[in-house]
Amino acid sequence: HILYNPDLRDSDFFLPGTIGIVIMLVVLTLSAGLVREKEQQTIEQLLATPISRFSLIAGKMIPYGMIAAFDFIVAVVIADLVFHLPFRGSAISIGALAVLFILSLLALGALISTVSQTQLQANFMAVFIIVPSVLMSGFVFPIEAMPFWLRPVAWALPMTYFVEAIRGLTLKATPVLELQKDFWALAGFMIVFTLLSLTRFRKTLA
């Protein structure tokens, strides 16, 4: 007896993860603002301003976060109206999950920007993250079916926790308390990536 997705619709299985991929592509592809500043040699003008490093990075990332949030809303509306994806969980919970996922990706994008010297490097690093996220996050293949030595890599990706949580909220109406590890993991990614990007930015300035 099939409890969830009893009609075995492929769209119900893939669409929740597809929403996450759309957000990831937007954020990691666009969030190379600091790299452009380095290439155009305008970074010194920004550093001469009295704002803090955190404010500078946040100012670069916030517009991309707004674009990603808009894309998430559009993707959810299309999934609901066109593909009839069931959203059985709380809208507030789904929104909170999206916010945490976007913030963690923005922090990751900021880290990529501070590490890279050119936009080409930033794009290569983004692809290096996006491809494993698609293949190893449980979006296509279940993590339990992966080789044991690959599973730690899967659990080191923010996309893995988003896919698990969004499927639980859309298809199963899973209570947030049962998904709290996914929420905490995304919050942890956001904090760690933010601290690393700030640390790396400070080293670059030195």
Stockholm file with secondary structure:
# STOCKHOLM 1.0

chainA/1-206         HILYNPDLRDSDFFLPGTIGIVIMLVVLTLSAGLVREKEQQTIEQLLATPISRFSLIAGKMIPYGMIAAFDFIVAVVIADLVFHLPFRGSAISIGALAVLFILSLLALGALISTVSQTQLQANFMAVFIIVPSVLMSGFVFPIEAMPFWLRPVAWALPMTYFVEAIRGLTLKATPVLELQKDFWALAGFMIVFTLLSLTRFRKTLA
#=GR chainA/1-206 SS CCCSSTTCCHHHHHHHHHHHHHHHHHHHHHCCHHHHHHHTTCHHHHHTSSSCHHHHHHHHHHHHHHHHHHHHHHHHHHHHHTSCCCCCSCHHHHHHHHHHHHHHHHHHHHHHHHHCSSHHHHHHHHHHHHHHHHHHSSSSSCGGGSCGGGHHHHHTSHHHHHHHHHHIIIIICCCGGGGHHHHHHHHHHHHHHHHHHHHHHHHHHC
#=GC SS_cons         CCCSSTTCCHHHHHHHHHHHHHHHHHHHHHCCHHHHHHHTTCHHHHHTSSSCHHHHHHHHHHHHHHHHHHHHHHHHHHHHHTSCCCCCSCHHHHHHHHHHHHHHHHHHHHHHHHHCSSHHHHHHHHHHHHHHHHHHSSSSSCGGGSCGGGHHHHHTSHHHHHHHHHHIIIIICCCGGGGHHHHHHHHHHHHHHHHHHHHHHHHHHC
//
